[in-house]
Amino acid sequence: MTEGTTLAHDDAGPKDATTVLLVHGHPFDRSMWRPQVEHLTGHGYRVVVPDLRGYGTQSTQSTPKTAEAKTGLDVFANDLIKLADHLAVETFVLGGLSMGGQIVMQAVADHPGRVSALLLADTFAGLDTPEVKQGRVDTAARITREGMERYADELLPKMISPQTRATRPDVEEHVRRMMRNAPAEGAAAALRGRAERPDYTPGLRNIAVPTLVVVGREDEFTPVGDAERIHREVPGSALVVIDGAGHLPNLERETEFNEALSTFLTTSGAKP
C-alpha cells in the first residue's frame, strides 16, 4: 500500500476465487469476522479481512499507529480500495457491519465499479441527531483521556443480546477483548470522523449491485427499522432478520448469519 498506510489484514482462500472483503465495526478488529472467514473459505471463496486504519491489536495495528485526530469514512473507504489494488483484486463482494457498513456505503458511492455485491449488516444510512453527533465527539475525548476499558465494559451489554450473554460466554469474552484492546487514539479519530459523515440514504437507490441487508432482531444500536429503511431504498435488496442476536449477529448467531450470506452469494451470482 502507499502513502505511509499499511492495513494489517488476512487473505485466505484461493487467490483466483471470488473475493469477499469484510469491514469490521467500531471498536473492533478483523477477528470479528473469523466465523465468516472459516465458512466462506470452506466454500471456495477468497476472503480478505483488514484492520481499519488506527485499529487492531497492539501487535498488528494498522499503521499509522498514532492515528489522525479525525479519520473520515472516505479515508477508510479509500484505504480499502488501495488494499484491493495492492492485492490485485479488481472487483469484489464488499461487506461491513455497523460503522463498517457505513464505510461500505461510502466506498460503493465513491467507487461503484469495484463492487460486485454488497452486505450491509446492522448499520444506519442516515445522519446522526445533534445529540448523537455530540455524543460521538464527547466519547472521543473521553477515551483519549481514560482509555478503552470502562467504555468497553459499558458498551458490552448493548452490543450483544441478553440471550447471547447468558449462553455464549465465548462470544462475550471475544467482544469484550476486541473493545478493550482497540487503540484509543484510532477509535477516537474514527468517532470524530463518523460524526461528520454524509447522509447515505439518497444514494441507496443508486446502488445497482445485489445487496443483502442483515440485522439482529434485538439490536439496540441499529434496530430492525433501520435495516428495513435500507432494504426499501436499495433496489432489489434482500433483508434477513436474525432472531436472538443483538448488534453482532455474525458472532452471536454465526450459523444463521453464514447461511444467509451463503444463500445470498449463490443466488446473486457471486459463486466461488
SULHU-V376321 format. One record per pair of residues at least 24 apart in sequence whose ideal C-beta (glycine too) atoms are under 8 Angstrom apart, sorted by the first residue. I is the first residue (numbers start at 1). GAP is how many residues later the second one is. Records with the same first field share a line. If there is no record, write none. Layout:
BEGIN
I=GAP  GAP
END
This chain:
BEGIN
1=78  81  82  85
2=80
3=79
4=59  60
5=48  57  58  59  74  77
6=56  57
7=43  44  45  46  55  72  76
8=42  43  48  52  53  54
9=39  40  41  42  74
10=27  37  38  39
11=35  36  37  76
12=25  29  34  35  36
13=27  28  31  32  33  34
14=30  32  258
15=31
16=30
17=27  28  29  255
18=27  28  74  75  98  247  252  253  254
19=26  27  28  29  65  68  70  72  73  74
20=25  26  27  28  72  73  75  245  250
21=26  27  28  29  59  62  63  68  71  72  73  74
22=25  26  27  73  74  78  97
23=27  29  53  57  71  72  73  74  77  78  80  81
24=25  27  28  31  72  73  76
25=71  72  73  74  75  76  97
26=72  73  156  161  164  165  168
27=28  121  124  125  128  151  152  155  160
28=27  147  150  151  154
29=26  27  28  31  149  152  153
30=26
31=143  147
32=65  142  146  216  218  219
33=217
35=215  216  219  222  223
36=214  218  221  222  225
39=215  219  222  223
40=218  221  222
43=219  229
44=228
45=220  227
48=35  36  39  41  44
50=29  30  33
52=24  27  48  51  134  138
53=26  133
54=129  131  132  133  135  136
55=127  128  131  132  135
56=127
57=124
58=123  125
61=122  125
65=118
66=119
67=116  118  119  121  122  123
68=121
69=119  120  123
70=119  122  123  126
71=115  118  119  121  122
72=121  124  125
73=26  29  30  33  120  121  124
74=32  36
75=118
76=27  30  114
77=26  29  30  33  34
78=32
80=27
81=26  29  30  33
84=30
90=24
91=24  25
92=24
93=24  25  26  172  177
94=24  25
95=24  25  26  166
96=24  25  27
97=24  25  26  151  153
98=24  25  123  124  149
99=24  91  95
102=92  95  98
105=95  98  99
106=91  94
108=99  101
109=91  94  97
112=94  96  97
115=94
116=93  154
117=92  93  94  95  147  148  151  153
118=89  91  92  93  94  116
119=92  93  95  142  145
120=91  92  93  94  107  110  114
121=92  93  94  128  129  136
122=92  93  94  97  99  100  105  125  126  127
123=99  103  104  107
124=97  98  102
125=74  75  76  79  101  104  105  108
126=73  74  75  100  103
127=70  71  72
128=67
133=62  63
134=61
136=55  56  58  59
137=54  55  58
139=49  52
140=47  48  49  51  52
141=47
143=41  44  45  48
144=40  41  44
147=37
148=31  32  33  34  36  39
149=31
151=28
152=24  27  28  30
155=24
158=62  63  88  89
159=62  87  88  89
160=85  86  87  88  91  92
161=55  57  83  84  85  91
162=56
163=55  81
164=80  81  82  88
168=84
171=77  80  81
174=77
175=73  76
201=28  32
204=26  29  30
205=28  29  30
207=27  28  30
208=27
210=26  27  28  54  58  59  60
211=25  26  27
212=25  26  28  48  49  52  56
213=24  25  26  27
214=25  26  27  28  35  43  46  47
215=24  25  26  27  34
216=25  26  28  29  30  31  32  33  36  37
217=24  25  26  27  28
218=26  27  28
219=26  27  28  30
220=26  27
221=26
222=25
238=26
END
